[in-house]
């Protein structure tokens, strides 16, 4: 019995040391990130990156880009890419994406802009119609990615 306890403790030692030397969540704050009570992304010890919702705002501002839902979608995805890059990941490593739309009828337009960002093996995805988004945006993306 005593040896069993020693074996278990020795087996857990590397995990315990890793937990002490590395935080279980690391904030990712790329330059030009919006100011607010949120972090653009969190990297977890398990290698996942949880990216907060990104809208089509011009970088460094709260102003949504002009040009309608297609322009907003492109800018939101570029903003998402910027956060992914700062976190050490990329669109190719996204495993789940959630799309929030103020008008579900914009789905086809969003898909047209979205597809080139995920040309091979696109991630799992959900779309949700919402009544409103921050700063008057029409589309927002959040995702989970694998770290590089």
C-alpha positions as CSV (number, residue, x, y, z in Angstrom):
1,X,0.0,0.0,0.0
2,X,2.8,2.4,0.9
3,X,4.5,1.9,-2.4
4,X,1.3,2.6,-4.3
5,X,1.0,6.0,-2.7
6,X,4.7,6.8,-3.5
7,X,4.1,5.7,-7.2
8,X,1.0,8.0,-7.4
9,X,2.8,10.9,-5.9
10,X,5.8,10.5,-8.2
11,X,3.5,10.2,-11.2
12,X,1.7,13.5,-10.2
13,X,5.0,15.4,-9.6
14,X,5.5,16.6,-13.2
15,X,1.9,17.8,-13.4
16,X,2.2,19.6,-10.1
17,X,5.4,21.3,-11.0
18,X,4.0,22.4,-14.4
19,X,0.9,23.8,-12.7
20,X,3.2,25.8,-10.3
21,X,5.4,27.2,-13.0
22,X,2.8,28.1,-15.7
23,X,-0.4,30.0,-15.2
24,X,-3.5,28.2,-16.2
25,X,-4.7,31.2,-18.2
26,X,-2.7,33.9,-19.9
27,X,-4.4,37.1,-21.2
28,X,-3.6,38.2,-24.8
29,X,-3.8,41.9,-25.4
30,X,-2.6,42.9,-28.9
31,X,-1.6,46.5,-29.5
32,X,-4.6,48.6,-30.4
33,X,-7.0,46.4,-28.5
34,X,-10.2,48.2,-27.4
35,X,-10.4,49.4,-23.9
36,X,-13.1,47.7,-21.8
37,X,-13.8,45.2,-19.1
38,X,-12.7,42.3,-21.2
39,X,-9.6,40.6,-22.6
40,X,-9.4,40.1,-26.4
41,X,-8.3,36.5,-25.8
42,X,-7.2,34.0,-23.1
43,X,-4.7,31.3,-23.7
44,X,-5.2,28.2,-21.5
45,X,-2.7,25.7,-20.2
46,X,-4.3,23.1,-22.3
47,X,-3.3,25.0,-25.5
48,X,-6.6,26.5,-26.4
49,X,-7.2,30.2,-27.2
50,X,-10.6,31.7,-26.4
51,X,-11.1,34.8,-28.5
52,X,-13.6,37.4,-27.4
53,X,-16.2,38.7,-29.8
54,X,-14.8,40.8,-32.6
55,X,-16.9,43.3,-34.5
56,X,-16.1,45.3,-37.7
57,X,-14.7,48.3,-35.9
58,X,-11.8,50.2,-37.4
59,X,-8.6,49.2,-35.5
60,X,-8.0,51.3,-32.4
61,X,-11.5,52.8,-32.5
62,X,-15.1,51.9,-31.5
63,X,-16.4,53.1,-34.9
64,X,-17.9,50.3,-37.1
65,X,-16.5,50.5,-40.7
66,X,-18.9,51.9,-43.3
67,X,-20.1,49.8,-46.2
68,X,-22.7,47.5,-44.8
69,X,-22.5,43.9,-43.5
70,X,-19.9,42.7,-46.1
71,X,-17.5,45.4,-45.1
72,X,-18.2,44.8,-41.4
73,X,-17.7,41.1,-41.8
74,X,-14.3,41.5,-43.5
75,X,-13.1,43.9,-40.8
76,X,-14.4,41.7,-38.0
77,X,-12.5,38.8,-39.4
78,X,-9.4,40.9,-39.9
79,X,-9.7,41.9,-36.3
80,X,-10.1,38.3,-35.3
81,X,-7.0,37.4,-37.2
82,X,-5.0,40.1,-35.5
83,X,-6.0,38.7,-32.1
84,X,-5.3,35.1,-33.2
85,X,-1.8,36.2,-34.5
86,X,-1.0,37.9,-31.2
87,X,-2.0,34.7,-29.4
88,X,0.3,32.6,-31.5
89,X,-2.4,31.0,-33.7
90,X,-4.1,31.5,-37.0
91,X,-7.4,31.0,-38.9
92,X,-6.1,27.5,-39.9
93,X,-6.1,26.5,-36.2
94,X,-9.6,27.7,-35.3
95,X,-11.7,24.8,-34.2
96,X,-15.0,26.6,-33.4
97,X,-16.5,29.9,-34.5
98,X,-19.7,31.5,-33.4
99,X,-21.3,34.2,-35.6
100,X,-23.8,36.7,-34.1
101,X,-26.0,38.5,-36.6
102,X,-28.6,41.3,-36.1
103,X,-30.4,40.1,-39.2
104,X,-30.2,36.4,-40.1
105,X,-31.0,37.4,-43.7
106,X,-27.4,38.6,-43.9
107,X,-26.2,35.0,-43.5
108,X,-25.4,34.5,-47.3
109,X,-23.4,37.8,-47.4
110,X,-21.5,36.8,-44.3
111,X,-20.7,33.4,-45.8
112,X,-19.4,34.9,-49.0
113,X,-16.9,37.0,-47.1
114,X,-16.2,34.3,-44.4
115,X,-15.3,31.4,-46.8
116,X,-11.9,32.8,-48.0
117,X,-10.7,33.1,-44.4
118,X,-11.2,29.4,-44.0
119,X,-10.4,27.8,-47.4
120,X,-9.6,24.3,-46.1
121,X,-11.4,22.3,-43.4
122,X,-13.4,25.2,-42.0
123,X,-14.0,25.1,-38.2
124,X,-17.3,24.0,-36.6
125,X,-19.6,27.0,-36.6
126,X,-22.8,28.3,-35.2
127,X,-24.9,31.3,-36.1
128,X,-27.1,33.2,-33.7
129,X,-29.6,36.0,-34.5
130,X,-29.5,38.7,-31.9
131,X,-31.5,41.8,-31.3
132,X,-28.5,44.1,-31.2
133,X,-24.7,44.3,-31.0
134,X,-22.4,46.7,-29.4
135,X,-21.7,50.0,-31.2
136,X,-24.4,49.3,-33.7
137,X,-22.5,46.5,-35.4
138,X,-24.4,44.0,-37.5
139,X,-22.1,41.0,-37.2
140,X,-19.7,39.7,-34.5
141,X,-17.4,36.7,-34.4
142,X,-15.9,34.8,-31.5
143,X,-13.8,31.6,-31.7
144,X,-11.8,29.0,-30.0
145,X,-8.4,28.1,-31.6
146,X,-5.5,25.8,-30.9
147,X,-2.3,27.6,-29.9
148,X,0.8,27.4,-32.1
